[in-house]
Amino acid sequence: MATVAHRWNEWLDFVAGLAATPCPVFPYRAVRARLQESFQARASYNWSDGPDSWEFEFEEPIPGWPTEEDTRFWLTEGMATHPIFCFYASTGIPTAMTIGRVPAALVPRHGFAKTRERVARVGLEQQLTIPVHLTPTTSRTFVLGQSGADYSDEDVELARLVQPLIALLLRQALLLADADCVTAYGLGLTGRELAVLRLLADGRTARAIAHELRVSPRTVHTHLAHIYRKLGVCDRMRAVLVARELGVLN
């Protein structure tokens, strides 16, 4: 397998391409496909919007799995005994993590065995989870699964490097989903410029916007110059006022 540096550079190119053509819908399918290629493992996108909610999606469904019994297990005791989610609940650290690296002291008795029993028959007993949104009640995570040995240190290092990039794509989609994108695009504003404008309306400085969008302050100033030109204004206050008058900002 290629070095971490090479794989990391591929991820930078991949995310840059998606960020350059923003969309108000999180491109999880593209991310999942990139994860499968980069880690050479089966990947799923998992989401939960409450204690009785748990959904996941593979690129290609696994025939006969999960069974109804499996689903009941995950909706009841499964998530509370899964080693990785025990790690998140105990430490509050939402980092990429593998089952094999979770300290046994953080997992209820038989937690490792019960999880393995449910996933080993479909070759997913070794799991690497990459959370991009994690609260006590909601989550958005990507899970890589394979059989055999645990994921390597290099795999975990790469997962932790790409995690904030994927989270950035989710954040960007959420920002765009909250705005009147049709009006914005009609004015010639790009998705990234619209995201900057939304943050500008929230009172963020250029440096704060750069931090939020994981870009340099210089890039933000370039976006601001484009926004001012397209809106026919010369300062941030007027830009926000005109954008609201035109219906670009809710």
Buried (B, 14 or more C-beta within 10 A) or exposed (E): EEEBEEBBEBBEEBBEEBBEEBBBEBBBEEBBBBBBEBBEBBBBBBBBEEEEEBEBEBEEEBEEBBEEEBEEBBBEEBBEBBBBBBBBBEEEEBBBBBBBBBEEEBBEEEBBEBBBEBBEBBBBBBBBBBBBBBEEEEBBBBBBBBBEEBBBEEBBBBBEBBBEBBBBBBBBBEBBEBBBBEBBEEBEBBBBBBBBBBBBBEEBEBEBBBEBBBBEBEBBBBBBEBBBEBBEBEEBEEBBBBBEEBEBBE
